[in-house]
Amino acid sequence: MRPPSWLGSGTPGRDLTLAGASLAGGLLLYGLGMQPQINPHPDVPPAVFLAPLLAVCVAVGLRRAAPRASLAVGTAALLVDTALGNSLGTVVVYTQVLYDACVYGPPRLWRWLLRITVALSLVGVVAGVLGFGQWRGAAVGVPVVLAGLLPVLTGISVRQYRDQAAAERARAEQTARLVELDRRQAVSAERARMARELHDVVANHLSAVAIHATAALSVPGLDRVQVESALRVIRESSVQGLAEMRQMIEVLRDPGTGGVPPDDALAETVTARLAEADRLVEGIRAAGLAVRVRTDGTPGRLPVGVDLAAYRIVQESLTNALKHGAGDAELTIAYRPAEVVVTVENPVRRDGAGLPGAGAGLIGMRERATLLAGRFSAGPRDGRWRVRATLPTGVDG
């Protein structure tokens, strides 16, 4: 059975209950005629010993609310009881006062209590030996050890265990907060990655669809061949966008392991590679933008992340050139010993015409390069818009 809530740990009800139980035990000893044990003043009524007993029980009730006051009241009651004689009940209850002062009092209090009780124990032993003239007199210090030093040592041990438990609990809470922070950062990073992929997969193909649909609707008198050509480009862009999106969803699901697939598995799944930039360029040309391609160096096998990032940067740059540029575009892919450099240049329309955009493409390209510890720049240069991305391959030639 669970105790009532007012008797829970750390509640005033428990302290008052303990004080009442201590008083009941002392009264029981008094009723049995065991109070006091030593009575050097026969003319003092035994009922006088109940006052120190009551005071030391009050000190027990103050053990959590006012540890210093509890120790002061209990010590004063013990001194009065000792001056009158000696009562077993008062001494036993005072051991609880010492214990509580060490457990609930400030650290400085238990350090002083330890020094004082050790000193009193040594004084008792020395006084006993000198008084009786033999080593058996050391037994005089035993009551001081039992009633003073032992409760203090027990209280210090409990306090240290409690402080250690509190420190471990705080450390566990801090670890839990760090884990939650890492989880949130991982979720944010994954959302950003998915946003980049969705933008590159969907927005680029939809841009081609929108451009051809706008052309088909805005130019009057198109013959059937021109309409079929526009519809063919729209269909190819739509089908390719759906295929790439389905491919990306399969990578994110990863039903085999339930986690992120290794590079080899990812390389088999991801088909968007820089080596397939020719197919991408053909699609952009079919959409109406003339593209010149120049390759420097010898193409080699690239890491999966670098290969995909380079392809997406080329795709986004050419799409922006198609949407906002004028005339033609120039794509340069330079394979170097430890990096691959992708550069796209195109003239910009002076009237600002073109499809509207939110600017997420430049942000996504910069994020891709930054995640790979690469460099990215985009802006006007000699009357043309230039996008340049340098991606390290991790291979030192």
Disulfide bonds with the S-S distance in Angstrom:
none
